[in-house]
Amino acid sequence: MASVVKSQIRSTDLAFRYGGEEFIILFPDTNLNQAQKIAKRIENIIKKEIRLNNTSVTISGGIGEYNIYLTKNEFLRKIDQALYKAKKEGRDRIVTI
């Protein structure tokens, strides 16, 4: 999964593990619409190219746009809520806040 993510992001973007099975990708100077497109592309490539026990791997995700009125912890909490909403709604989806 890491190689798929790395192949789809720019050199200015940051991707790292956050918790056990969670990853964060930061897209500086990227609006919400652009981030959604990149996330959807990554989601589709993972589903198409990564298999486990002959089954496609899917991802769930949360996307949000940082603003100066939120602390970093508040922003991460909102993104985490979007991720858990995606999981609760059946997984294999990306939820935008």
TORPA-4810 file (N, C-alpha, C, O; in nm, 3 decimals):
<nodes>
NODE_1_0.083_-0.119_0.000_0.000_0.000_0.000_0.087_0.125_0.000_0.056_0.223_-0.067_M
NODE_2_0.195_0.119_0.076_0.282_0.235_0.082_0.338_0.271_-0.055_0.348_0.389_-0.089_A
NODE_3_0.374_0.171_-0.134_0.429_0.200_-0.267_0.324_0.260_-0.359_0.356_0.346_-0.441_S
NODE_4_0.199_0.216_-0.347_0.091_0.277_-0.426_0.075_0.423_-0.387_0.069_0.510_-0.473_V
NODE_5_0.067_0.449_-0.257_0.051_0.587_-0.211_0.167_0.673_-0.259_0.146_0.781_-0.314_V
NODE_6_0.289_0.626_-0.239_0.406_0.704_-0.279_0.406_0.732_-0.428_0.451_0.839_-0.471_K
NODE_7_0.357_0.638_-0.509_0.357_0.658_-0.654_0.252_0.758_-0.700_0.257_0.807_-0.813_S
NODE_8_0.155_0.791_-0.613_0.044_0.878_-0.652_0.049_1.017_-0.591_-0.037_1.101_-0.621_Q
NODE_9_0.148_1.043_-0.505_0.155_1.175_-0.443_0.277_1.252_-0.493_0.371_1.193_-0.547_I
NODE_10_0.272_1.383_-0.476_0.382_1.469_-0.519_0.495_1.467_-0.416_0.476_1.422_-0.303_R
NODE_11_0.608_1.516_-0.456_0.723_1.521_-0.364_0.697_1.616_-0.248_0.761_1.604_-0.143_S
NODE_12_0.605_1.710_-0.264_0.573_1.805_-0.157_0.469_1.750_-0.058_0.449_1.808_0.048_T
NODE_13_0.404_1.640_-0.093_0.304_1.579_-0.006_0.373_1.492_0.099_0.487_1.448_0.079_D
NODE_14_0.306_1.468_0.209_0.362_1.386_0.317_0.267_1.272_0.347_0.148_1.293_0.368_L
NODE_15_0.320_1.151_0.349_0.240_1.033_0.383_0.311_0.959_0.495_0.432_0.937_0.490_A
NODE_16_0.234_0.921_0.598_0.294_0.848_0.708_0.189_0.767_0.782_0.069_0.794_0.773_F
NODE_17_0.237_0.666_0.854_0.148_0.581_0.933_0.104_0.657_1.056_0.182_0.729_1.119_R
NODE_18_-0.023_0.642_1.090_-0.080_0.709_1.207_-0.164_0.604_1.280_-0.280_0.582_1.245_Y
NODE_19_-0.106_0.542_1.378_-0.176_0.432_1.445_-0.148_0.302_1.372_-0.066_0.297_1.280_G
NODE_20_-0.215_0.197_1.412_-0.189_0.064_1.359_-0.211_0.049_1.211_-0.117_0.022_1.137_G
NODE_21_-0.334_0.066_1.165_-0.367_0.046_1.024_-0.408_0.175_0.956_-0.468_0.172_0.848_E
NODE_22_-0.378_0.286_1.016_-0.420_0.415_0.961_-0.301_0.492_0.906_-0.189_0.484_0.957_E
NODE_23_-0.328_0.566_0.800_-0.227_0.649_0.737_-0.282_0.789_0.722_-0.403_0.809_0.712_F
NODE_24_-0.193_0.885_0.721_-0.231_1.023_0.694_-0.152_1.068_0.572_-0.033_1.039_0.559_I
NODE_25_-0.219_1.138_0.484_-0.152_1.200_0.371_-0.186_1.349_0.377_-0.303_1.387_0.376_I
NODE_26_-0.084_1.432_0.384_-0.102_1.577_0.384_-0.070_1.631_0.247_0.035_1.603_0.191_L
NODE_27_-0.164_1.709_0.193_-0.148_1.768_0.060_-0.139_1.920_0.074_-0.242_1.988_0.068_F
NODE_28_-0.020_1.975_0.093_-0.008_2.121_0.104_-0.052_2.189_-0.026_-0.035_2.134_-0.135_P
NODE_29_-0.108_2.307_-0.013_-0.150_2.386_-0.130_-0.241_2.308_-0.223_-0.229_2.315_-0.345_D
NODE_30_-0.334_2.232_-0.163_-0.429_2.151_-0.239_-0.568_2.176_-0.183_-0.589_2.171_-0.062_T
NODE_31_-0.662_2.204_-0.272_-0.798_2.225_-0.221_-0.869_2.091_-0.200_-0.819_1.986_-0.238_N
NODE_32_-0.985_2.100_-0.138_-1.058_1.979_-0.101_-1.094_1.894_-0.224_-1.084_1.772_-0.219_L
NODE_33_-1.135_1.957_-0.331_-1.172_1.886_-0.453_-1.052_1.809_-0.510_-1.066_1.694_-0.551_N
NODE_34_-0.936_1.873_-0.513_-0.816_1.807_-0.563_-0.778_1.688_-0.474_-0.742_1.582_-0.525_Q
NODE_35_-0.787_1.706_-0.342_-0.755_1.598_-0.248_-0.850_1.480_-0.267_-0.807_1.364_-0.261_A
NODE_36_-0.977_1.508_-0.291_-1.075_1.401_-0.314_-1.039_1.321_-0.438_-1.049_1.198_-0.438_Q
NODE_37_-0.998_1.388_-0.543_-0.960_1.320_-0.667_-0.838_1.230_-0.646_-0.834_1.117_-0.695_K
NODE_38_-0.739_1.282_-0.575_-0.619_1.202_-0.548_-0.655_1.081_-0.463_-0.609_0.970_-0.491_I
NODE_39_-0.735_1.102_-0.360_-0.775_0.992_-0.271_-0.853_0.886_-0.348_-0.832_0.766_-0.327_A
NODE_40_-0.942_0.928_-0.435_-1.021_0.833_-0.515_-0.931_0.753_-0.608_-0.950_0.633_-0.626_K
NODE_41_-0.832_0.820_-0.667_-0.737_0.751_-0.755_-0.659_0.646_-0.676_-0.642_0.534_-0.722_R
NODE_42_-0.612_0.684_-0.558_-0.538_0.589_-0.473_-0.628_0.473_-0.433_-0.587_0.357_-0.438_I
NODE_43_-0.752_0.503_-0.395_-0.848_0.399_-0.358_-0.868_0.299_-0.472_-0.868_0.178_-0.450_E
NODE_44_-0.885_0.350_-0.594_-0.909_0.262_-0.709_-0.787_0.177_-0.743_-0.801_0.059_-0.776_N
NODE_45_-0.669_0.235_-0.735_-0.547_0.158_-0.765_-0.528_0.048_-0.662_-0.496_-0.066_-0.698_I
NODE_46_-0.547_0.079_-0.534_-0.533_-0.023_-0.431_-0.632_-0.136_-0.454_-0.595_-0.254_-0.446_I
NODE_47_-0.756_-0.102_-0.483_-0.858_-0.204_-0.507_-0.823_-0.291_-0.628_-0.848_-0.412_-0.628_K
NODE_48_-0.765_-0.231_-0.730_-0.732_-0.303_-0.853_-0.604_-0.385_-0.840_-0.596_-0.495_-0.894_K
NODE_49_-0.503_-0.332_-0.770_-0.371_-0.393_-0.774_-0.331_-0.473_-0.651_-0.240_-0.556_-0.660_E
NODE_50_-0.395_-0.452_-0.538_-0.353_-0.522_-0.417_-0.457_-0.628_-0.382_-0.576_-0.600_-0.371_I
NODE_51_-0.407_-0.751_-0.364_-0.495_-0.863_-0.331_-0.438_-0.934_-0.210_-0.317_-0.943_-0.192_R
NODE_52_-0.526_-0.985_-0.127_-0.489_-1.063_-0.010_-0.577_-1.187_-0.010_-0.700_-1.176_-0.005_L
NODE_53_-0.516_-1.303_-0.014_-0.591_-1.429_-0.024_-0.688_-1.426_-0.142_-0.802_-1.469_-0.131_N
NODE_54_-0.640_-1.374_-0.254_-0.717_-1.366_-0.378_-0.839_-1.275_-0.369_-0.934_-1.289_-0.446_N
NODE_55_-0.838_-1.182_-0.274_-0.947_-1.087_-0.256_-0.892_-0.945_-0.265_-0.786_-0.916_-0.211_T
NODE_56_-0.964_-0.858_-0.334_-0.922_-0.718_-0.345_-0.918_-0.653_-0.208_-1.004_-0.678_-0.123_S
NODE_57_-0.819_-0.571_-0.188_-0.808_-0.491_-0.066_-0.878_-0.359_-0.090_-0.863_-0.298_-0.196_V
NODE_58_-0.955_-0.314_0.006_-1.022_-0.185_-0.005_-0.976_-0.095_0.109_-0.918_-0.141_0.207_T
NODE_59_-1.002_0.034_0.093_-0.966_0.128_0.198_-1.087_0.213_0.235_-1.181_0.230_0.157_I
NODE_60_-1.083_0.264_0.355_-1.180_0.363_0.401_-1.100_0.487_0.438_-0.986_0.476_0.484_S
NODE_61_-1.157_0.604_0.418_-1.081_0.725_0.447_-1.167_0.842_0.485_-1.288_0.845_0.462_G
NODE_62_-1.101_0.939_0.544_-1.163_1.065_0.579_-1.080_1.178_0.521_-0.957_1.176_0.528_G
NODE_63_-1.147_1.276_0.463_-1.078_1.389_0.400_-1.136_1.518_0.457_-1.257_1.530_0.478_I
NODE_64_-1.048_1.612_0.482_-1.092_1.744_0.526_-0.990_1.848_0.486_-0.876_1.817_0.451_G
NODE_65_-1.034_1.971_0.492_-0.946_2.082_0.457_-0.915_2.160_0.584_-1.006_2.204_0.654_E
NODE_66_-0.788_2.175_0.614_-0.746_2.244_0.735_-0.775_2.393_0.723_-0.757_2.452_0.617_Y
NODE_67_-0.819_2.452_0.834_-0.832_2.598_0.837_-0.772_2.650_0.967_-0.756_2.577_1.064_N
NODE_68_-0.741_2.777_0.967_-0.668_2.836_1.080_-0.750_2.843_1.208_-0.696_2.871_1.315_I
NODE_69_-0.880_2.818_1.200_-0.965_2.825_1.318_-0.964_2.696_1.399_-1.021_2.691_1.508_Y
NODE_70_-0.902_2.593_1.347_-0.892_2.466_1.418_-0.750_2.444_1.467_-0.654_2.481_1.400_L
NODE_71_-0.738_2.385_1.585_-0.606_2.340_1.626_-0.573_2.215_1.546_-0.662_2.154_1.486_T
NODE_72_-0.449_2.175_1.546_-0.410_2.053_1.476_-0.482_1.932_1.533_-0.525_1.844_1.459_K
NODE_73_-0.496_1.929_1.666_-0.566_1.816_1.729_-0.714_1.815_1.692_-0.770_1.707_1.670_N
NODE_74_-0.778_1.931_1.686_-0.919_1.937_1.645_-0.935_1.888_1.501_-1.028_1.815_1.469_E
NODE_75_-0.843_1.929_1.416_-0.848_1.887_1.276_-0.832_1.735_1.264_-0.908_1.670_1.193_F
NODE_76_-0.733_1.680_1.333_-0.714_1.535_1.330_-0.835_1.462_1.384_-0.872_1.356_1.333_L
NODE_77_-0.899_1.516_1.486_-1.019_1.455_1.543_-1.133_1.453_1.440_-1.205_1.355_1.429_R
NODE_78_-1.148_1.563_1.364_-1.251_1.568_1.260_-1.225_1.468_1.148_-1.316_1.402_1.099_K
NODE_79_-1.099_1.457_1.108_-1.063_1.361_1.004_-1.087_1.219_1.054_-1.139_1.134_0.981_I
NODE_80_-1.051_1.194_1.178_-1.072_1.062_1.238_-1.222_1.029_1.244_-1.260_0.914_1.221_D
NODE_81_-1.305_1.128_1.275_-1.450_1.106_1.277_-1.500_1.071_1.137_-1.588_0.986_1.122_Q
NODE_82_-1.446_1.135_1.035_-1.485_1.104_0.897_-1.443_0.962_0.861_-1.518_0.890_0.796_A
NODE_83_-1.325_0.921_0.904_-1.279_0.785_0.879_-1.372_0.683_0.943_-1.412_0.586_0.880_L
NODE_84_-1.407_0.706_1.069_-1.495_0.611_1.137_-1.636_0.612_1.079_-1.706_0.511_1.083_Y
NODE_85_-1.678_0.726_1.026_-1.807_0.730_0.956_-1.801_0.643_0.831_-1.895_0.569_0.801_K
NODE_86_-1.690_0.651_0.759_-1.673_0.566_0.639_-1.678_0.419_0.676_-1.740_0.339_0.606_A
NODE_87_-1.613_0.384_0.785_-1.615_0.244_0.830_-1.755_0.203_0.871_-1.800_0.093_0.838_K
NODE_88_-1.825_0.289_0.943_-1.960_0.259_0.991_-2.059_0.244_0.875_-2.153_0.166_0.883_K
NODE_89_-2.036_0.319_0.770_-2.127_0.316_0.654_-2.099_0.200_0.560_-2.160_0.190_0.454_E
NODE_90_-2.009_0.112_0.598_-1.987_-0.007_0.517_-1.848_-0.023_0.461_-1.822_-0.116_0.384_G
NODE_91_-1.759_0.064_0.496_-1.619_0.059_0.449_-1.611_0.080_0.298_-1.711_0.108_0.232_R
NODE_92_-1.490_0.067_0.245_-1.467_0.082_0.101_-1.524_0.215_0.050_-1.591_0.220_-0.053_D
NODE_93_-1.496_0.322_0.124_-1.543_0.455_0.084_-1.459_0.562_0.150_-1.388_0.537_0.247_R
NODE_94_-1.469_0.682_0.097_-1.399_0.797_0.152_-1.504_0.902_0.185_-1.585_0.939_0.100_I
NODE_95_-1.501_0.949_0.309_-1.598_1.048_0.357_-1.525_1.183_0.370_-1.415_1.191_0.425_V
NODE_96_-1.588_1.286_0.320_-1.533_1.422_0.326_-1.610_1.502_0.430_-1.733_1.497_0.438_T
NODE_97_-1.533_1.577_0.510_-1.598_1.662_0.612_-1.595_1.806_0.567_-1.645_1.894_0.637_I
</nodes>
